[in-house]
């Protein structure tokens, strides 16, 4: 008989970083706040845009102050492609330029928006419209100023809040982080900030002058990255595992057997796991009656999913650590224990043994 291996789970220490962004008192910052654990990316402050279910926006609005009163106004937008390269611990860089972009804006007024017949001489955006007291404009390409619906300004400040409409490709963000060299995959915050201007058009009361004004905003992207974690490692069938001797041929002078262990790991490990063999293991089976003087039976240990599959041969460990080629959030992989011993050297009775492996993340 053979006892189960004791499996020790390794958990990463948590690192925390306080991100402080300071800007002038009259310039608010938008922040896209994300968390990437393994391959699981979540944004804490993202909601669907009223412009389209395929676009996102931030849950919070940023206020505007002291805009001139107007009789009519129109939301505007100017698409500007940005090179967005997040910078993490020790200067590690993650390019997500093709994964995140500002494609439009949502404007929030204090009144329900009513379209008027006035016109402003600017090209219309690809998508625009109103919903209640929100006006939106979307232009996913091009570099010229575009406008949306012209709405009544009621001789008051045209709108009071604004927020960006975003195109976010989660899969590309995850891929960009996975492409980091292993030595640069450090837990921590990966950040980038940039400024952008946006225009809106309005008609000045009394004079009827039609004009445009550019305003400036800051945008911060912050993603808390944890390359992976191990929540639990266990045997599929805990308890004593007995050898199967059915492979032994009656005429063979050797006694051959195998005990199969299925290991289940849960957590997040996009780049695989690592199996470690601590020193001090005894890779042999011993007779339950120690006074009998029976010879020990050396074992072989095989890990089919490991880069080095033969972990132990004839009782001697062949490697101290090896990568396990698995990935995901819940995986199962086998570890086989085999014996092959001359029949005449095996005493009658029960044999037992145990060994210890530890598991960690492949970082």
N, C-alpha and C positions, 0 to 999 in steps of 0.2 A: 504494500500500500504506500501511497505517497500523500503527504499533507499539502494543502493549498499553499501557493506562494503568497507571501504578504506583499500587498501592493500599496505603495506610499504615494499619495498625490502631492504635487508641488504647486503652490499658489504664489503668483507674483505679488510683490509688495505694491501697494497703491501709492502713486506719486500725485501730488496736487500742485497746481500752479495758479496763482492769482494773477489774472490778466487785467491790467489797468490801462485804459485808453483815455488820454487827456486831449481834449479839443477846446477850441474857443467856446465861450459861453453861448454864443448865438449860432452854433453849428452842431447839430445833433448827429449822432452816428447810428446807422442801421447796423445790426449784427445778425449774422447767420450763425446759429449756435448748434453744432453737431457733435455726435459721439460715435466713434467707430470702434467696435470691439470685435476683433477678428474680421469677419466679413459682414457683420451686422451693423449697418449704418442707420442712425436715427437722428433726425433734427428735432430739437426741443421746441422750436418756435416757428414752425412752418404750417401754413394752412393753404387751402386751395384758393386760387384767384377767381374773382367774379368774371374775369375775362374769358377763362377757359379752364376746364378740369385738368388739362395737360400742363398747365402752368401753376406755380406756387407763389405765395407771397409770405411776408412775415406776419406773425400774429399781432404784433404791436404797430401802431401808427406813430409817426414822428410829427410833431406839430410845426406849423409855419406861423410866423408872426409878422404883423405890420405890413401886410400886403395892401396895395392901394385899392380903394373901392373901385368898382367897375359896373357898367351897365350890362355887359356880356363878356364871357371869357371862354377860352378853350384850353383843355389840357394838351400839353405837348410832350414830345420825347425825341431824343437823338441817340440812336444806337451807337455804342462805342465799344468795340472789342477790346478786352483787357487780357493781358498775360497774367494769369493768377497762379502764383507759385507760393504755396504754403511753406513756411519755414518752421521747423520743429527743433527739438533739443539737439544741441551740438551742431546746429546749422543744417540739419537734414532738410532737403527740399523735395516737395511733392507738387508737380505741375498738374493743375486741374483746369487749365484754360479752356479745354473743350468740354468740360463737365458742368460748369456753372457760369451763367451770364445773366445780366439784367436785360430783359427784352421789352420792358414797358413800365408803366407807372399806374398806380391807383390814386385818385384824388378824392378826398372826402370833404363835402360841404356841410354847412349847418342846416341847409334847406334841401327839400326834394328838388332834383335838377329838372329843369324844363328847357327843352331845345327851342332856339329862336332862329329866325331866318337870316341873321347877320352872317357874314362870311369873313374869314381871315385868310389872306393870300398865302397859304402854306399847304404843301402836299398832305393829303390825308394819310394817316397811318394804315398799316395792313389791316388791323383790327381796332375798332374803337366803339364806344357806346356808353350808356349809363344804366345804373341799377339803383333805384332809390336815390340816395344822396351821394352815390359813388360814381365818378366818371373814370373810365379807363382807356388807355391807349397802348397798343402793342405793335412793335416793329422789330422782328427778329433778325433783320439784316439791313444792309444799307447804312449810310453815314450822314444822311441829310435830316434836317429837322422835319418832323411830321406832326400833325395835329389831329384832334378828335372832334367830337361834337361841340358846337358853339351853344352855350347855355346861358340862361338869364343870370345876371349878377346881382340884381336887386339893389344896385347902388351901394353894395357892401363889399367886404372882403370876400374874394371869390371862393376860397376853400380854406380849411383850417388844418387839415392833416394830409399826409402823403406817405406812400410806401411803395417799394419796388416790386415789379412782377418778375419772377425768376424762372429760368429754365435750369432744372437740376437733373443731372443724370447720375443717380446713385451708383449704378454699376461701374461707370467710368471712374468715379471717385475711389471706389473700393479697389479697382484695378490699379489705379495710380499708386495707392499705398502698398499694394501687394508687390509692385515692381521695385520697391525700395530694396537696395542691397541689404542682406541679412544684418550686417554690422551696423546699419543705420536705422533699423526698425526698433526705435526706442519709444517707450511709453511716455506720453506727455501731450502738450498742446501744440498744435500746428496752426499757425496764424498768418493772415495776410490782410492788409487794408489798402484801400485806394479811394480816391475822390472822383466824383462825377458831377457834371452839371446837367441841369434839365431846364427846358424853356416852357413857358406858358404864355398864351396870348390873351390880350384883354383890350377892351374899349374904354377909354377915359371918359368919365361922365362930363357933360356939358360940351366939351370940345369935340367929342366923337372920334378922337384920334385912335387909330388902331396900332398897337405896338406889342412888342414881345419883351419879356424879361427872363434872364438866365439866373438860376439859383444853384447853389452848391451844396452837395451832401457828401458825407463820408460813409463808406461801407466796410465793415469788418467781417471777415470769415474766420471762425475759430472752431477747430475740430479736435476734441479730446480723443486721442488715439491710444488704444490698448491692443497690441499685436495679437494677443490671444490670452486665454486663461483655461485652467483646468478646474472644473467644478467637482468632478468625482471620477474615481477609477475603481472598478470593482470586477469581480469575477461573475460571469453569467450564472454559474452554478456554484455558489460558495460551499465549502465543506471538503471532506476528504475525497480525492479523486483516485480511483482504482485503475490499474493497468489492464489493458485489453491484450490478451495473449493469443488471440485468434490467428495472428499472422505466423505463429510458430508452427512449422511443419513437423508432423510426428516423427519423421526420420531424421530431422535436423539435430545436430549435436548442441545447437545453441537455443537458449531461451530468449525469445524476442517479444517485447511488449511496448505499448504506447499509451500514454495518458494525455488527453487533450484538454487544454484550458482555453476558454474564450474570455478575452478581456474586453470590457465595455468601458469606454471613456466618454464623458460628456463635458461640454464647455464650448470653447471656440479655438480651433487650431488650424488656421488657413495654410500654414507651412509645415504641418506635421508635428509629430511627437518625437521625443527622444527617450530611449530605454537605457537606463544605467544599471550596471551590475556592481553593487558595493563590494568592497573587500570583506573577507571573512566568511563567505559562503562555502558550504561543503556540498559539492555536487555529487553525492553518492547516496545510495540506500543502505541502511544499516538494519541488521537483524534485530527484531524486537527483544530477543533474549541476548543481552550483551555478554552473558557469561558463556555462551555457546562457543564463542571464538570464530564465528562464521565470517568469511571475507566480505567486505563491502562490495556493492554493485555500482560501478560508476555510471552516470547518466549522460545522455546527450540532450541538449535543449536547442530547439529550432524555432525561429520566428519567421514564418514565410513572408510577412510584410516588411521585414526589416531590410535595410541596405546590406548589412552583414547578417545572413540568415542563420549560420551555425554559431550560436552564442557559446555553447559549451560542447566539447567533444571529448568523450571518454573521461568525463569528470573534470576536465581542464577548461577554464574559460578562455575563449578565443578573442574576446574584445571586451573593453570596459564600458563602452558606450556606442550606440548606433542609432541612426534615424529610423523611425517607423513611418513608412510611406502611406499615411492616411491624412484625411483632411475633412473638415466639416464641423458640426456641432454635436453629433453623437456617432461614434464609430465602434465597430467590433472587429477584433483581430485575434487570430489564434496564436497560442504558444504550445508547442508539442514537446513532451518529454518522452525520450525513448531509452530502452535498455537492450543490450545484446550481450549475453554472458553464457559461457559454457555451462551446460546443464550440470555437469559433474561437480562444478565449483559452487553451486547454489544450494544452500541448506534448506531443509523443509521448514516452513513457518512463515511468519509475516515479516515484511520489511517496511521501513518508513523513511521519510526524508522531507526536508523542506529547504526552501531558498528564498531570497529576497531580491526583488527588482524594484527600482524606483522609476518614475516617469516624469518628464518635464516637457516644456514647450521647445520646439525647434526654432530658435530665434537667431 
